[in-house]
Amino acid sequence: MTVCRSLTQFSFTIWREDATHFNHADYFPLAVRNAILSEYQGEVYINSISTTLIWEHPPLQAAADLFNWFKQRQAQAQRGR
């Protein structure tokens, strides 16, 4: 599951070599470049292609801010159960 600040949940499909080397940790920020964004029956999808670049835990302030926001939302949801 992937979530952005708009609270939109979307699928990110990783293909080829990227899929075999991808770290499947619980939650962490990603930066993605050169991917295909599409929508099908109301669902949003991002697919990697041969030129897609993926950075786990990118050294970007925006990524850190988004990850902190996500952790706060996750904690709020767990308290609300």
Chimera marker file (.cmm) of the C-alpha trace (Angstrom):
<marker_set name="trace">
<marker id="1" x="0.000" y="0.000" z="0.000" r="1" g="1" b="0" radius="0.5"/>
<marker id="2" x="1.207" y="3.452" z="-0.849" r="1" g="1" b="0" radius="0.5"/>
<marker id="3" x="-0.319" y="6.651" z="0.499" r="1" g="1" b="0" radius="0.5"/>
<marker id="4" x="0.252" y="10.317" z="-0.281" r="1" g="1" b="0" radius="0.5"/>
<marker id="5" x="-0.785" y="13.451" z="1.600" r="1" g="1" b="0" radius="0.5"/>
<marker id="6" x="-4.080" y="13.541" z="-0.263" r="1" g="1" b="0" radius="0.5"/>
<marker id="7" x="-4.907" y="10.298" z="1.605" r="1" g="1" b="0" radius="0.5"/>
<marker id="8" x="-5.090" y="8.584" z="-1.754" r="1" g="1" b="0" radius="0.5"/>
<marker id="9" x="-4.074" y="4.962" z="-1.588" r="1" g="1" b="0" radius="0.5"/>
<marker id="10" x="-2.414" y="3.677" z="-4.733" r="1" g="1" b="0" radius="0.5"/>
<marker id="11" x="-0.546" y="0.653" z="-6.001" r="1" g="1" b="0" radius="0.5"/>
<marker id="12" x="3.093" y="0.817" z="-7.023" r="1" g="1" b="0" radius="0.5"/>
<marker id="13" x="4.180" y="-2.115" z="-9.164" r="1" g="1" b="0" radius="0.5"/>
<marker id="14" x="7.889" y="-2.754" z="-9.495" r="1" g="1" b="0" radius="0.5"/>
<marker id="15" x="9.066" y="-4.802" z="-12.447" r="1" g="1" b="0" radius="0.5"/>
<marker id="16" x="12.225" y="-6.503" z="-13.643" r="1" g="1" b="0" radius="0.5"/>
<marker id="17" x="15.484" y="-6.159" z="-11.784" r="1" g="1" b="0" radius="0.5"/>
<marker id="18" x="14.098" y="-3.532" z="-9.419" r="1" g="1" b="0" radius="0.5"/>
<marker id="19" x="11.610" y="-6.072" z="-8.038" r="1" g="1" b="0" radius="0.5"/>
<marker id="20" x="14.301" y="-8.627" z="-7.177" r="1" g="1" b="0" radius="0.5"/>
<marker id="21" x="16.474" y="-6.069" z="-5.376" r="1" g="1" b="0" radius="0.5"/>
<marker id="22" x="13.709" y="-4.186" z="-3.611" r="1" g="1" b="0" radius="0.5"/>
<marker id="23" x="13.697" y="-4.078" z="0.199" r="1" g="1" b="0" radius="0.5"/>
<marker id="24" x="10.193" y="-5.084" z="1.338" r="1" g="1" b="0" radius="0.5"/>
<marker id="25" x="10.354" y="-3.393" z="4.737" r="1" g="1" b="0" radius="0.5"/>
<marker id="26" x="7.162" y="-2.309" z="6.475" r="1" g="1" b="0" radius="0.5"/>
<marker id="27" x="6.970" y="1.405" z="5.698" r="1" g="1" b="0" radius="0.5"/>
<marker id="28" x="9.546" y="3.815" z="4.373" r="1" g="1" b="0" radius="0.5"/>
<marker id="29" x="9.620" y="6.771" z="1.975" r="1" g="1" b="0" radius="0.5"/>
<marker id="30" x="10.407" y="6.322" z="-1.700" r="1" g="1" b="0" radius="0.5"/>
<marker id="31" x="11.330" y="8.763" z="-4.413" r="1" g="1" b="0" radius="0.5"/>
<marker id="32" x="10.412" y="7.555" z="-7.886" r="1" g="1" b="0" radius="0.5"/>
<marker id="33" x="11.445" y="9.019" z="-11.221" r="1" g="1" b="0" radius="0.5"/>
<marker id="34" x="10.342" y="8.009" z="-14.732" r="1" g="1" b="0" radius="0.5"/>
<marker id="35" x="7.377" y="5.834" z="-13.796" r="1" g="1" b="0" radius="0.5"/>
<marker id="36" x="3.975" y="5.542" z="-15.434" r="1" g="1" b="0" radius="0.5"/>
<marker id="37" x="0.994" y="6.930" z="-13.539" r="1" g="1" b="0" radius="0.5"/>
<marker id="38" x="-2.391" y="5.576" z="-14.585" r="1" g="1" b="0" radius="0.5"/>
<marker id="39" x="-5.934" y="5.229" z="-13.352" r="1" g="1" b="0" radius="0.5"/>
<marker id="40" x="-8.246" y="2.285" z="-13.930" r="1" g="1" b="0" radius="0.5"/>
<marker id="41" x="-11.787" y="2.005" z="-12.576" r="1" g="1" b="0" radius="0.5"/>
<marker id="42" x="-11.113" y="4.725" z="-10.012" r="1" g="1" b="0" radius="0.5"/>
<marker id="43" x="-7.876" y="3.163" z="-8.720" r="1" g="1" b="0" radius="0.5"/>
<marker id="44" x="-4.513" y="4.925" z="-9.123" r="1" g="1" b="0" radius="0.5"/>
<marker id="45" x="-1.476" y="2.905" z="-10.209" r="1" g="1" b="0" radius="0.5"/>
<marker id="46" x="2.207" y="3.655" z="-10.630" r="1" g="1" b="0" radius="0.5"/>
<marker id="47" x="4.241" y="1.190" z="-12.683" r="1" g="1" b="0" radius="0.5"/>
<marker id="48" x="7.981" y="1.056" z="-13.039" r="1" g="1" b="0" radius="0.5"/>
<marker id="49" x="9.538" y="0.800" z="-16.482" r="1" g="1" b="0" radius="0.5"/>
<marker id="50" x="13.081" y="0.121" z="-17.655" r="1" g="1" b="0" radius="0.5"/>
<marker id="51" x="14.138" y="3.741" z="-17.025" r="1" g="1" b="0" radius="0.5"/>
<marker id="52" x="12.478" y="4.079" z="-13.602" r="1" g="1" b="0" radius="0.5"/>
<marker id="53" x="14.761" y="5.155" z="-10.770" r="1" g="1" b="0" radius="0.5"/>
<marker id="54" x="13.754" y="4.273" z="-7.199" r="1" g="1" b="0" radius="0.5"/>
<marker id="55" x="15.393" y="5.679" z="-4.077" r="1" g="1" b="0" radius="0.5"/>
<marker id="56" x="14.573" y="4.154" z="-0.689" r="1" g="1" b="0" radius="0.5"/>
<marker id="57" x="14.839" y="6.685" z="2.155" r="1" g="1" b="0" radius="0.5"/>
<marker id="58" x="15.813" y="9.508" z="-0.224" r="1" g="1" b="0" radius="0.5"/>
<marker id="59" x="17.856" y="12.331" z="1.328" r="1" g="1" b="0" radius="0.5"/>
<marker id="60" x="15.123" y="14.873" z="0.646" r="1" g="1" b="0" radius="0.5"/>
<marker id="61" x="13.386" y="17.058" z="3.207" r="1" g="1" b="0" radius="0.5"/>
<marker id="62" x="10.047" y="16.514" z="1.460" r="1" g="1" b="0" radius="0.5"/>
<marker id="63" x="10.441" y="12.746" z="1.866" r="1" g="1" b="0" radius="0.5"/>
<marker id="64" x="11.258" y="13.107" z="5.567" r="1" g="1" b="0" radius="0.5"/>
<marker id="65" x="8.270" y="15.420" z="6.075" r="1" g="1" b="0" radius="0.5"/>
<marker id="66" x="5.934" y="13.023" z="4.277" r="1" g="1" b="0" radius="0.5"/>
<marker id="67" x="7.195" y="10.030" z="6.258" r="1" g="1" b="0" radius="0.5"/>
<marker id="68" x="6.755" y="11.881" z="9.579" r="1" g="1" b="0" radius="0.5"/>
<marker id="69" x="3.236" y="12.871" z="8.524" r="1" g="1" b="0" radius="0.5"/>
<marker id="70" x="2.472" y="9.232" z="7.659" r="1" g="1" b="0" radius="0.5"/>
<marker id="71" x="3.760" y="7.969" z="11.026" r="1" g="1" b="0" radius="0.5"/>
<marker id="72" x="1.608" y="10.548" z="12.843" r="1" g="1" b="0" radius="0.5"/>
<marker id="73" x="-1.483" y="9.518" z="10.869" r="1" g="1" b="0" radius="0.5"/>
<marker id="74" x="-0.742" y="5.857" z="11.549" r="1" g="1" b="0" radius="0.5"/>
<marker id="75" x="-0.425" y="6.525" z="15.287" r="1" g="1" b="0" radius="0.5"/>
<marker id="76" x="-3.699" y="8.490" z="15.269" r="1" g="1" b="0" radius="0.5"/>
<marker id="77" x="-5.471" y="5.641" z="13.506" r="1" g="1" b="0" radius="0.5"/>
<marker id="78" x="-4.174" y="3.097" z="16.034" r="1" g="1" b="0" radius="0.5"/>
<marker id="79" x="-5.324" y="5.259" z="18.961" r="1" g="1" b="0" radius="0.5"/>
<marker id="80" x="-8.754" y="5.601" z="17.351" r="1" g="1" b="0" radius="0.5"/>
<marker id="81" x="-9.343" y="1.825" z="17.272" r="1" g="1" b="0" radius="0.5"/>
<link id1="1" id2="2" r="1" g="1" b="0" radius="0.2"/>
<link id1="2" id2="3" r="1" g="1" b="0" radius="0.2"/>
<link id1="3" id2="4" r="1" g="1" b="0" radius="0.2"/>
<link id1="4" id2="5" r="1" g="1" b="0" radius="0.2"/>
<link id1="5" id2="6" r="1" g="1" b="0" radius="0.2"/>
<link id1="6" id2="7" r="1" g="1" b="0" radius="0.2"/>
<link id1="7" id2="8" r="1" g="1" b="0" radius="0.2"/>
<link id1="8" id2="9" r="1" g="1" b="0" radius="0.2"/>
<link id1="9" id2="10" r="1" g="1" b="0" radius="0.2"/>
<link id1="10" id2="11" r="1" g="1" b="0" radius="0.2"/>
<link id1="11" id2="12" r="1" g="1" b="0" radius="0.2"/>
<link id1="12" id2="13" r="1" g="1" b="0" radius="0.2"/>
<link id1="13" id2="14" r="1" g="1" b="0" radius="0.2"/>
<link id1="14" id2="15" r="1" g="1" b="0" radius="0.2"/>
<link id1="15" id2="16" r="1" g="1" b="0" radius="0.2"/>
<link id1="16" id2="17" r="1" g="1" b="0" radius="0.2"/>
<link id1="17" id2="18" r="1" g="1" b="0" radius="0.2"/>
<link id1="18" id2="19" r="1" g="1" b="0" radius="0.2"/>
<link id1="19" id2="20" r="1" g="1" b="0" radius="0.2"/>
<link id1="20" id2="21" r="1" g="1" b="0" radius="0.2"/>
<link id1="21" id2="22" r="1" g="1" b="0" radius="0.2"/>
<link id1="22" id2="23" r="1" g="1" b="0" radius="0.2"/>
<link id1="23" id2="24" r="1" g="1" b="0" radius="0.2"/>
<link id1="24" id2="25" r="1" g="1" b="0" radius="0.2"/>
<link id1="25" id2="26" r="1" g="1" b="0" radius="0.2"/>
<link id1="26" id2="27" r="1" g="1" b="0" radius="0.2"/>
<link id1="27" id2="28" r="1" g="1" b="0" radius="0.2"/>
<link id1="28" id2="29" r="1" g="1" b="0" radius="0.2"/>
<link id1="29" id2="30" r="1" g="1" b="0" radius="0.2"/>
<link id1="30" id2="31" r="1" g="1" b="0" radius="0.2"/>
<link id1="31" id2="32" r="1" g="1" b="0" radius="0.2"/>
<link id1="32" id2="33" r="1" g="1" b="0" radius="0.2"/>
<link id1="33" id2="34" r="1" g="1" b="0" radius="0.2"/>
<link id1="34" id2="35" r="1" g="1" b="0" radius="0.2"/>
<link id1="35" id2="36" r="1" g="1" b="0" radius="0.2"/>
<link id1="36" id2="37" r="1" g="1" b="0" radius="0.2"/>
<link id1="37" id2="38" r="1" g="1" b="0" radius="0.2"/>
<link id1="38" id2="39" r="1" g="1" b="0" radius="0.2"/>
<link id1="39" id2="40" r="1" g="1" b="0" radius="0.2"/>
<link id1="40" id2="41" r="1" g="1" b="0" radius="0.2"/>
<link id1="41" id2="42" r="1" g="1" b="0" radius="0.2"/>
<link id1="42" id2="43" r="1" g="1" b="0" radius="0.2"/>
<link id1="43" id2="44" r="1" g="1" b="0" radius="0.2"/>
<link id1="44" id2="45" r="1" g="1" b="0" radius="0.2"/>
<link id1="45" id2="46" r="1" g="1" b="0" radius="0.2"/>
<link id1="46" id2="47" r="1" g="1" b="0" radius="0.2"/>
<link id1="47" id2="48" r="1" g="1" b="0" radius="0.2"/>
<link id1="48" id2="49" r="1" g="1" b="0" radius="0.2"/>
<link id1="49" id2="50" r="1" g="1" b="0" radius="0.2"/>
<link id1="50" id2="51" r="1" g="1" b="0" radius="0.2"/>
<link id1="51" id2="52" r="1" g="1" b="0" radius="0.2"/>
<link id1="52" id2="53" r="1" g="1" b="0" radius="0.2"/>
<link id1="53" id2="54" r="1" g="1" b="0" radius="0.2"/>
<link id1="54" id2="55" r="1" g="1" b="0" radius="0.2"/>
<link id1="55" id2="56" r="1" g="1" b="0" radius="0.2"/>
<link id1="56" id2="57" r="1" g="1" b="0" radius="0.2"/>
<link id1="57" id2="58" r="1" g="1" b="0" radius="0.2"/>
<link id1="58" id2="59" r="1" g="1" b="0" radius="0.2"/>
<link id1="59" id2="60" r="1" g="1" b="0" radius="0.2"/>
<link id1="60" id2="61" r="1" g="1" b="0" radius="0.2"/>
<link id1="61" id2="62" r="1" g="1" b="0" radius="0.2"/>
<link id1="62" id2="63" r="1" g="1" b="0" radius="0.2"/>
<link id1="63" id2="64" r="1" g="1" b="0" radius="0.2"/>
<link id1="64" id2="65" r="1" g="1" b="0" radius="0.2"/>
<link id1="65" id2="66" r="1" g="1" b="0" radius="0.2"/>
<link id1="66" id2="67" r="1" g="1" b="0" radius="0.2"/>
<link id1="67" id2="68" r="1" g="1" b="0" radius="0.2"/>
<link id1="68" id2="69" r="1" g="1" b="0" radius="0.2"/>
<link id1="69" id2="70" r="1" g="1" b="0" radius="0.2"/>
<link id1="70" id2="71" r="1" g="1" b="0" radius="0.2"/>
<link id1="71" id2="72" r="1" g="1" b="0" radius="0.2"/>
<link id1="72" id2="73" r="1" g="1" b="0" radius="0.2"/>
<link id1="73" id2="74" r="1" g="1" b="0" radius="0.2"/>
<link id1="74" id2="75" r="1" g="1" b="0" radius="0.2"/>
<link id1="75" id2="76" r="1" g="1" b="0" radius="0.2"/>
<link id1="76" id2="77" r="1" g="1" b="0" radius="0.2"/>
<link id1="77" id2="78" r="1" g="1" b="0" radius="0.2"/>
<link id1="78" id2="79" r="1" g="1" b="0" radius="0.2"/>
<link id1="79" id2="80" r="1" g="1" b="0" radius="0.2"/>
<link id1="80" id2="81" r="1" g="1" b="0" radius="0.2"/>
</marker_set>
